[in-house]
Amino acid sequence: MKVVSTNIGESKTIFWRGKQVQTGIYKYPVDISIFLDTEDVRGDRVVDRRYHGGVDKACYLYSLNHYPYWKEKYPDLDWEYGMFGENLTIDGFDEQSIKIGATYSLGDAIVQISRPRQPCYKLGIRFGNKGVIKQFIDSLLSGVYVRVLKSGLVKAGDEFIVKEDNINGITITELNTLMFHYNEETHEDLLIKALNDPLVSDSDKKYFRKNV
């Protein structure tokens, strides 16, 4: 797996339902390294820290390989990397195989897979269609947030290399399934496994407890 784009953004004011709203979801590629810090990406604007940034959401990764799927659905958008608000666009990233709690080297940094993305209404604004939120959830192509265990610079071309795979952990796709598509008949064992996994965040455990 490899970084194909580093993306950061400024705060942007948008009009939503008659009100002015600030957002940092408009991120664009930059031709420089970005610095992954413990609670955010240095120089990247995080507007609402209730839902973005912080130790469990220091940096957001999205897969290059998902872009064709979304381009087919939204061919008229002006497509650039960073469309999903990701700081790093990664070639070869697959939610079905990457596990919560696994650690990776990423440029000079070391990161740990922490939480899948739960989209908010601002993604709908970015795509010009609020229906993208349900599509995003149903697709299971969520991307992922990471904890930054060791701060450092990351640039396009850097490898995303597994250090510890957390072999017995659950995948990003499995966690998304519990949060949004839980079926008691087929997912009860997975639920128990996730609840007993110390590397699944307390916030995510609280979320799918509420929804099962």
N, C-alpha and C positions, 0 to 999 in steps of 0.2 A: 504494500500500500504506500501511496506517495501523496504529498501535498501538491496540488496543482494550482491553488490560489490562496493568497492571504487577503482577508477582507476586513475593513473597518468602516465605521460610519460616524457621521455627526448627528446631533439632535435635529430632527426635522419636525416642523409644525404642520399638522394636517387638520382638515375639517371633517368631523365625524358626527352625524346626527345633530348638526347645528352648533357644535362646540369645537373649540380648538383643542387639539390633543398633540402632545409631544411624543415622539417615538424615535428609537434608535434602530429600527428594523431595516432601514435603508442603508445597506452596507455594499461597498464596491471594492473591486480588486485594487491592491496597491503593489507597487514594484519594489517593496522593501520588506525586510524582516519585520515581524511583529513580536512583541514581548509578552509572553504568557506569564501573568502574575498570579498570586494565590487567590484573588477574588475577581479578577477581570483581565481583559487584554488592555495593556497600556495604550492610551490614546484612542481607545474605542469608547464611544459615548453610550453609557448605560443609563436610561432615563428612569425606569421604575424598578428599584432594587427589591421590591417585594417579590418580583417574579423573575428577575434577570440578575446575573452577577451573583457574587457570594461564593463561598467555598465549594458548594456542590454544583455551581453553574458558572465556573470561572471562564469557560471557553466553550463555544458551540461548534460542532463538526457536522458536516453534511456530505453525502456521497456524490461525487461526480457522476456515478453510474445511474443515479435516479433522475438526472436532468432530462434525458430523452422521454421518459414517462410523462413528466410534467409539461415538456414542450409540446407534446402531441395534444395535450388537453388545452393548452393555452398558447397556440401558435402566434398570436398577435402581440404578445408581450415583448418588450425590449429586453432580451435575455442577456444577463451577465452573471458571473459567479457572485455569490453573496445574496442571491434572490430570496433565500429562505432565512436571511439574517445570520447566516453562519460566518464565523470568523475564519474557518479553515474548510476548504473544499478538498475532499480526499478521494483519490482514485483507488477503487478496489474495496471500499468500505462496505460492509454487509451486516445489517442488523441481525440477520438470522444466525450468524456465527460468532459475533463479538459479545462477550459476556460482561455483565455488570461486575465491577470490582477488578477486572483485568487491568494491568498496567502496561504502558507503552512508552518507549522513547520517541521523542518528537522534536527533531532539531536538537537544541541544547536542553530542552525541557524533558521532564518525566511526568506523565499524566495518568490518571486512573479513570476508567469509565464509570460514570456516576448515575446519570438520570436521562431517560429519553425526553424528547421535546414534547410538551403539551401545548398545542397552538392556541393563541388567543385571537381576538378579533382583528388585531393589527396585521396578521398574515392575510386576512381577507382584503384589507385595504391595499396591501402591497400588490396583491394579485388582481385587484379590481373586481373581486367576486367573493362574497362571504361564503359561498358554497365550497370554496377550497378548504375550509376548516374541516368539514366532515370528510371530504375526499382525503385530506391529509391523514386524519385519524384512521379511516378505513384502509388506507394503503399500507399501513404499518411501516412506512418509509420515513421514520421520524427524525433520523439523525440522533445525535447524543451530546449531552453535556459531559464535561470532564472536570475532575479535580486536578489541580496542578500541585503535584508533590514536590517538584523541583522547578523553579522558575527558569525561564530561558527564552532565547530568540528562536523563532521558527520562520523559515522562508519557503517559497515555492521550490519544489525539487527535493525537499527533505523527506526521508523515509519515515513511515509510521510503523514501528517495529515492536512486536510483543515482547515484553520482559517476563511477566507472570500472567498466565492465561486464566487463572481462577477456574480450573477444569470443572469443578463441581457447581459452578455458579449458573445463573439463568441468563439467557440471552436478552438482548434489547427487545427483540420481537416478542419473546415470551412475556416480558414485563409489560409491554404495550398491550398484549392480549389480555392480561389480567386487569389492566386499568380500564380498557374500553370495550372488550369483547368477551367478558367472562361468562362461561357456561358451567354451571355447577356439575353437570354430568361428566364433562370432559376435562375440566381444569382444576378440580379440587386438590389433586396431588401437587400440581404446580403452585397453587395458592399456598399450601402448607410449606412447600420448599422455599418460596419467596419470603414468607413471614419469618422463617427461621434463618434466613441468610443475613448475617450482620452487615454485609456490604450493600444491601438494598437500603436506600435512604429511608429514614423515618417518615419523611413527607410522602414518599410514594406508597409506603405501607399504609399510612393513614388514608390516602386517596383510594386505594383499591379495597380496603376494608369497608369504606363508606359505600362502595358501588357493587359489592357482592352480596 
